[in-house]
Amino acid sequence: MLDTAEAPPAPQPSADPGPRPIPARRRLRWPLAILPWIFPAVTLVLALLNTGVSGRDIALYAFYFAVDIVLPGTLVYRALRGSRGNVPEDLGLGAATGMLIMLAGWALCAFLGTQVLLPWWPALIIAPFLAVPKLHRHWRVSRPRPLPLRWSWIVAAGLVLLVAAEYPAFAATPLPPAGGTIYQDLWYHLGLVHEMTRSMPFQVPQMAGDSLTYHYLSDADIAAASMITKIDPAVVLLRLWIMPVAATGLLVLAALTRALSGKWWAGALGGTVGILGLPLLLGSAITALGINPVSFYSPSQTYAIPLLALLLMLAVDVLRGRGLGWSWLLVFPLALACAGAKSSALPPFLAGLLAATVLVAFRYRRRLLPTLSLLGLTLAAVVLGFRLFAGGGAGTLGFQPLAILYWVVPYRSTIGYQDVIDKNVLIPYGVEHTGTAGRAFIAGVVLWWFVMQAPRMLALAGIAARPTRTEPAMWLLAGMTAAGAGATFLLWHPSASQVYFFMSAAPFGTVAVAWLMAATARSWRPVLAGVLAGGVWALIAPQMVAPRVDRVIRWALVLAEPLVRTAIVAVCVAAIALLLRRVFTGRTPWRALPAGFLAAVLGAGLIGGAERQFDEVEAALSGVSRPATDNPGKILEPEEMLAAQWLADNTGRDDVVATNVHCTPIDWTSGCDSRAFWVTGLGGRRAVIESWGYTDAALALDGVNGERYSRQQAPDYERFMLNEKVFANGQEADIAELKRLYDVKWLFADDRVAGVVSPNLAQVAKVRFTSGPVTIYELR
């Protein structure tokens, strides 16, 4: 039936002709732009599926990271800093910003005790960008300046290598309750993840009632992801979490390098090598301390990288005289988050910022006030961060030059064979009592370390090279690198944790090297040639072996030979390249040598590291991965893991448990290595006293009676003895006292531990679950 209503007026010509047809070439651009990113995504999914993660968990976590982290973070970053003109860098910087935003939401909910509202926190951030018309423009890239497709391929290849680097750790770390061995630090972090699901103030989960001071923000991030997605915290920590965080770090480092150098290829190379590059190998028999900044076994170290890189992005703008505007609101929270992510992250940045401030004061006085403001905010974050987060051994740091040499094989097996880890001496015993030849050898070992760390340490050349020596940002990066290396060689820690100062600065040293390379290169050709030459040499360099007899002269030859051989090859290759260039063009491109040399160093670090990772992946796939443990007693049975998981699933979040598991190996008979954190890690409940090896009190006792911190007696000995009497005797009076003092509701008894579990426990407590050697009792 025809409509009798008045017909609409005929369309009139308009000044706005409407959207133009999209050219065919542009329509083809999007599939080509997306194609490189498919490869790392598929590689990661296959790696996760092959190591026990369900497809549901993978999809759910991907949705969480995209919608709850990347989306709100990208919108906020664009609102504060504007778009970078391309999607990958916007998403990388947005993901780092989103991590900071999620921390703020978690902290607010933990303070108020409203964790149930945490899933709605991202929606609260996104809502204004939907409701306010002026904010709609931040949903898209403003003033598009797309990066070349080659940039995407390079970075995507780096992400594939990143997955390959983490796969061997995935394969060697079973997902509970499969049974096996998991590195004790991961159990410790898993216990902290559960603690971060509770309300403030936080307690040490292994010793209920003790205040927690530790750089726990990486654990808070994992806890937030688990609470929102409802995925098992162990699956998040051991599989799903690390790759998105490390990939975010790579993208932010790439954006930082491009912002500094102005060249896309420098950004791609700087970001990739910054995350993946190792010290130079060159066929050396050993690897220099300070390897990969991304560590599966140290979530805090990995988590600090994208946050610190984002802080560097803001600092570079300040040092170059660009206003931050509303972005100043990010500086202090971001610096405080870095302090809470890793205690060693912010001090090198502060040292580098001090160096840059000196240059600004003498050369760029108009920038001095903003620079001092940045310095003041950072210093305030360091001070507050030390009060809030500096635990877990941070207070045990001491001044002892060259203490790190104890962990360097050539020194420890020769001059330092009598050394002990002793914080009360000024310098190590071997260093103090050696002769002139020994001192020369020590100097050679230190020099060898600096040469092998050339992909990072060449940042120091940036403050002398003409293109960058007047750049405050280069002084910042070089100062960070120097401070990290200096702290490593000047400080003492019972477990060599002073090396984390260098590892926190290492990616930014690589960024400085890539920037210096770009500043000295007139074209990309010498850079490509240098990367290829360094990579080829890393692959074909003859491998040295450690000497059979630990003598100074033999170790000196083993360390020196790869360096001498590499220097000879480099001189020959450079001479041939110059000669060929002279023959074919009539010119001798001397100015190309510095850029080619720096590119060769970066290429050797990257390709050498990639070769090692592929060897480890091949071993993992063939089932010949490194041994899970050097002591069968450290292996947990599936029944024990299952019992601990039952505890997590069937008890209250704030319940307290008593356990007789304190040591590793679990069947210890002489001496107790008090780092068995698996009951609180998998069980997810606070314990009266489980393991105390990482408490500040135990770390402070390192060396007492000739024992390491992990073998010291329990810091609260009365608590420990009461706990042990309950399991050994099963007397109702002891149990009543334990309940009165610590509000205990559950007993977790494992009869594989030294000593006997009293049968009386079944008379005074209700047996709720039995699995293998474990019996769980509920106290009446």
Residue, then its C-alpha position, 0 to 999 in steps of 0.5 A: m500500500l502506498d504511503t499517503a504522507e507527504a514525500p520528503p524533499a529532494p536532496q539538495p547539493s551540500a557543501d559536505p559531499g560526504p565520505r569519499p570512496i576509500p581507494a583500493r590501495r588504502r583498503l588493502r593497507w589494513p590487512l597488510a598492516i595487521l598481518p605481521w601481528i598475527f604471527p606473535a599472537v598465534t605463536l603465543v596461543l600455541a605455546l600456552l596451549n602446549t603448556g596446559v592453558s585452556g583456550r577459554d582462559i586464553a580468550l578470557y585473559a586476552f579480552y581482559f587485557a584488551v578491554d580493561i587495560v589497553l582501551p582505558g589506558t589508550l584513551v587516557y594517554r591520548a587525552l593527556r599526551g595526544s596520539r603518536g599518529n599510529v596505532p601500535e605505539d598508541l596501544g603500547l603507551g596506552a597499555a602502560t598507562g592502563m597498567l597504572i590506572m588498574l593499579a589505582g583502581w586496585a589500591l582504592c578497592a583494597f583500601l576500602g575493602t570493595q574488591v567486588l567493584l574492581p571489575w567496574w573500574p575500567a568502565l568508570i574510566i571509559a564512560p566519560f569518553l563515551a558520554v562527552p562529545k569533545l572526548h570522542r576524538h580520542w577513540r581514533v588516531s589523530r593526524p595519522r602518521p603511520l609507521p612503515l610496514r617494515w617497522s611492524w615486521i621487525v617488532a612482530a619478529g621481536l615478539v615471536l622471539l619473546v615468546a620463544a624466550e619464555y617457552p622453556a620456562f613455561a615447559a619446565t614449570p608445571l601448572p598445579p596440580a600436575g606435581g613437580t618443582i616450581y622455583q621457590d620465588l614463584w611460590y612466594h609471589l603466588g602467596l603475595v598474589h593471594e594477599m593482594t586480593r585482601s584489604m589493607p593493611f597487608q600482612v606477610p602471608q607466611m607469618a600472619g600478623d607481620s606487616l608486609t613491606y615488599h615491592y608487591l605491585s606486580d603481584a597486585d597487578i596479577a591479583a587484579a587480573s585474577m579477581i576480574t577474570k576469575i582465572d586461577p591465580a597460578v595460571v595467571l602468574l605462571r602463564l598468562w601475565i608475563m607476555p602482555v607485560a613484556a610486549t608492552g615494554l617492547l612497544v614503549l621502548a620502541a616508541l621511546t627510541r623513535a621519539l629520541s632519534g626521530k627514525w623508525w628503524a632505530g625505534a624498532l631495533g632499540g625496542t627489540v634489542g632492549i627487551l631481548g638482547l643479551p650481553l655479547l656471547l662471542g663464543s665465550a665460555i661463560t655469560a656476563l652477569g646481567i642477562n635478560p631484563v625480562s625474567f619469568y622468575s622475577p615478575s617484579q623485574t618484568y613489571a617495572i619495564p613498561l612503567l619505567a619506560l613510560l616515565l622516561m617518555l615524560a622525562v624526555d619531553v621535560l628535558r627537551g623543553r616541551g610542556l607536559g600540561w595535564s600529564w604532570l598528574l602522571v609523574f608522581p603516581l608513575a614514579l611511585a608505581c615504579a618504586g613499588a614494582k621493583s625497589s631497584a628500578l627508581p634509584p638508577f633513574l634518579a641518578g640519571l636525572l641528576a646528571a641531566t639536571v646538571l647539564v640543564a643547569f649549565r646549558y638550558r636554564r629555561r628548562l631548569l624549573p620543570t626539570l627540578s620539578l620532575l626531580g623533586l617528584t621523583l625524589a618524593a616517590v623514592v622516599l615514600g616508596f622506601r617507606l611503603f615497599a622497601g622490604g624483602g631484603a632491600g634493607t640488607l643492602g650494604f657497601q662492599p666493592l666487588a662483592i658481585l665477583y663472588w658470583v663470577v665463575p673465573y674469580r670465584s674458582t681462582i682468587g676468590y675460592q676462599d671467599v664467603i658471603d660476609k657483609n661485615v668485611l670491607i672488600p672480599y677476602g680474595v680481593e684483599h689478599t691477592g697480589t699484583a697479578g691477581r689485581a690485574f686479573i680482577a681488573g681484566v674480569v671487570l673489563w671483560w664484563f664491561v666489554m661483554q655488556a657493550p650493547r648497554m654500556l656503550a650508552l656512556a659514549g653518548i655523552a662524549a659523541r658530538p651528535t648527542r653530548t649536549e642532549p640532556a636526555m642522553w645524559l639521563l640514559a647514560g647516567m641510568t646505565a652508569a648508576g646501575a653498573g656502579a651499584t652492581f659493583l659497589l653494593w653487597h647483597p646475600s643473593a646478588s640482588q644488587v645486579y637488579f640495579f643494572m637490569s633495571a637500567a639495561p633496556f634504557g642503555t640499549v635505547a641510548v646505543a640505538w639512538l647514538m647509532a641513528a644520530t651517527a648514521r647518514s642512512w640505513r645501509p651501514v646500520l643494516a650491514g652492521v646488524l648483519a655482520g654482528g649477527v653472523w659473527a654471533l652465530i659462527a664465532p668458535q665456542m670456547v670451553a672453561p679450563r679444566v684446571d682453575r688457574v688464573i692464567r688459563w681463565a685469562l686466556v679463555l676470557a681474552e681469546p674471544l675478544v681478541r678474535t672478534a676484534i681481529v675479525a671486525v678490523c678485517v671486515a671493516a677494512i674490506a668494506l671500506l676498500l670495496r666502497r673505495v673501489f666502486t664509488g671512489r669514496t671512503p665512507w669513514r663516517a659510516l664506521p661508528a654507526g656500523f660498529l654500534a649496529a654490529v654490537l646490537g645485532a650480535g647481542l640480539i642474534g646471539g640471544a636468539e640463538r640461545q633461546f632457540d636452543e632452549v626451545e628445541a630442548a624443551l620441545s624434545g623433552v630434554s629441558r634442564p633438570a627440574t631440580d637438583n634434589p628429588g626432595k624438592i618435588l611436590e607430589p600432585e596430591e600435595m598440590l591438590a590438597a593446597q588447592w582444596l584449601a584455596d577453594n573451600t576456606g574463607r579468604d581471610d582464614v588462617v592456617a597452621t602447617n608443619v611445612h617449613c623447609t625444602p627439601i620437604d624431607w629435610t633431616s639436617g638444616c632447614d632451607s626455609r623457602a617452602f612457600w607452596v602452602t601459602g602460595l597454592g593454598g592462598r591463606r595466611a599461615v601462622i608460620e610457614s617459611w621465613g626465609y625471605t623475611d627481613a629478620a631472616l635476611a638481617l641474620d645472614g652469616v650468623n653462625g656461618e649460615r645463610y639467611s635461608r637456614q637461620q632459625a625462625p625469627d619468632y621462635e616461640r610462635f614456631m615452637l607452639n606451632e610444632k607442638v600442635f602437630a607433634n602432640g595434638q594436645e587440645a591446650d596447645i591448639a586452644e592457645l594457637k587459636r587464641l593468639y592467631d585465630v587459626k581455623w585450619l591445620f595443614a599436616d603433611d607427613r612427608v616432613a621431618g617428624v611425625v604428625s600426631p594421631n591425636l589431631a583427629q580427636v581434637a579437630k575434624v578431618r575435612f580432606t585427605s590427599g596423599p601425605v596431606t590431611i587437612y583439619e578444621l578446628r572446632 
